[in-house]
């Protein structure tokens, strides 16, 4: 592929219609002319003009193939972007489901904690009631000393 000599090898060629190139003096510069009515060579061989046209056509062919290559690359990038977007949407849906499940589990845990707390309070109230109605039992002194809870 031809590169622009004025800007070095890393310059990207630009597609310009041949009519524009002719009007702006590209072919005239290739032939050695200096401009419209400017004092350059008056007669130009058809070989030089034909070579300039061939160079322009070759450059146009290079640009056309580069456009086709860039379009293929663009299609590949668009496909990859589409697949990535679909994957992202699937992950977002799964995250929403997991967030809903987490909220449901948190609500169930809070409910079970309430039930457990209620049972604990009921059991403590029953124990307190039972302790208030406790009958006194008289045991020998050795038995009382062996059970420190009864000594209080």
SULRA-V163162 format. One record per residue. N is the residue number from 1. RES is the residue in one small letter. PHI is phi in degrees with one decimal (999 if undefined). PSI is psi in whole degrees, -180 to 180 (NA if undefined). NEAR is the number of other ideal C-beta (glycine too) atoms within 12 Angstrom. Layout:
BEGIN
((N	RES	PHI	PSI	NEAR) (N	RES	PHI	PSI	NEAR))
END
This chain:
BEGIN
((1	x	999	139	18) (2	x	-76.4	143	21) (3	x	-114.7	157	17) (4	x	-73.8	122	17) (5	x	-70.3	-28	11) (6	x	-72.5	-26	10) (7	x	-114.9	6	11) (8	x	92.4	179	9) (9	x	-73.2	-21	12) (10	x	-88.3	0	8) (11	x	-71.6	144	13) (12	x	-94.2	124	17) (13	x	-67.2	148	25) (14	x	-114.7	134	19) (15	x	-82.0	122	19) (16	x	-125.9	138	18) (17	x	-59.8	148	15) (18	x	-61.4	-36	21) (19	x	-58.9	-42	12) (20	x	-64.2	-42	15) (21	x	-62.0	-42	23) (22	x	-65.2	-45	21) (23	x	-64.0	-33	14) (24	x	-94.6	13	15) (25	x	88.6	9	19) (26	x	-60.6	-51	22) (27	x	-68.4	-32	27) (28	x	-66.5	-40	23) (29	x	-66.4	-38	22) (30	x	-64.0	-34	24) (31	x	-83.7	-10	26) (32	x	95.9	7	21) (33	x	-81.4	156	23) (34	x	-104.3	-4	14) (35	x	146.7	-180	14) (36	x	-73.7	120	12) (37	x	73.2	-1	9) (38	x	-77.2	150	13) (39	x	-74.1	68	10) (40	x	-101.8	-164	17) (41	x	-68.8	136	15) (42	x	-84.0	-41	12) (43	x	-101.8	130	11) (44	x	-122.1	135	19) (45	x	-70.1	151	14) (46	x	-68.5	-22	12) (47	x	-68.2	-42	12) (48	x	-66.9	-44	20) (49	x	-64.2	-41	22) (50	x	-64.5	-37	16) (51	x	-66.3	-38	18) (52	x	-65.9	-41	27) (53	x	-65.9	-41	21) (54	x	-62.8	-41	19) (55	x	-62.8	-43	23) (56	x	-64.4	-41	28) (57	x	-66.6	-39	18) (58	x	-63.0	-42	18) (59	x	-63.5	-41	28) (60	x	-63.4	-41	25) (61	x	-63.0	-42	18) (62	x	-60.6	-44	22) (63	x	-66.4	-38	25) (64	x	-63.3	-43	17) (65	x	-67.7	-35	18) (66	x	-65.9	-40	21) (67	x	-61.9	-44	19) (68	x	-62.3	-42	14) (69	x	-63.6	-44	15) (70	x	-65.1	-35	16) (71	x	-65.9	-41	14) (72	x	-63.0	-45	14) (73	x	-60.9	-41	14) (74	x	-62.4	-40	14) (75	x	-64.0	-40	14) (76	x	-63.9	-43	14) (77	x	-64.7	-41	14) (78	x	-63.7	-39	14) (79	x	-64.8	-46	14) (80	x	-62.2	-40	14) (81	x	-64.4	-41	14) (82	x	-62.4	-45	14) (83	x	-63.9	-41	14) (84	x	-64.9	-40	14) (85	x	-64.1	-42	14) (86	x	-62.5	-41	14) (87	x	-63.1	-41	14) (88	x	-63.1	-43	14) (89	x	-64.2	-39	14) (90	x	-65.1	-41	14) (91	x	-65.9	-40	14) (92	x	-61.9	-42	14) (93	x	-63.9	-44	14) (94	x	-64.0	-39	14) (95	x	-62.8	-40	14) (96	x	-62.8	-42	14) (97	x	-62.7	-46	14) (98	x	-64.8	-38	14) (99	x	-63.2	-41	14) (100	x	-63.6	-44	14) (101	x	-63.5	-40	14) (102	x	-63.3	-41	14) (103	x	-64.9	-42	14) (104	x	-63.6	-43	14) (105	x	-65.4	-37	14) (106	x	-64.8	-40	14) (107	x	-65.9	-42	14) (108	x	-63.6	-41	14) (109	x	-62.8	-42	14) (110	x	-63.3	-40	14) (111	x	-64.1	-44	14) (112	x	-65.4	-37	14) (113	x	-64.0	-39	14) (114	x	-63.0	-44	14) (115	x	-63.0	-46	14) (116	x	-61.1	-44	14) (117	x	-63.2	-42	14) (118	x	-62.7	-44	14) (119	x	-63.4	-40	14) (120	x	-63.8	-45	14) (121	x	-64.5	-39	14) (122	x	-64.4	-43	14) (123	x	-66.2	-41	14) (124	x	-65.4	-39	14) (125	x	-65.7	-41	14) (126	x	-65.4	-39	14) (127	x	-65.7	-42	14) (128	x	-63.8	-41	13) (129	x	-65.3	-42	12) (130	x	-65.4	-40	12) (131	x	-67.2	-31	12) (132	x	-72.1	-30	10) (133	x	-94.8	11	10) (134	x	-65.4	135	11) (135	x	-86.0	144	8) (136	x	-80.4	132	8) (137	x	-118.3	131	10) (138	x	-96.8	123	9) (139	x	-117.9	161	13) (140	x	-61.6	156	11) (141	x	-59.7	-36	11) (142	x	-64.9	-37	10) (143	x	-69.9	-36	14) (144	x	-68.7	-40	16) (145	x	-69.2	-28	12) (146	x	-78.4	-16	12) (147	x	-114.5	95	14) (148	x	-62.3	-24	9) (149	x	-67.0	-33	10) (150	x	-80.4	-19	17) (151	x	-72.9	-22	12) (152	x	-74.1	NA	6))
END
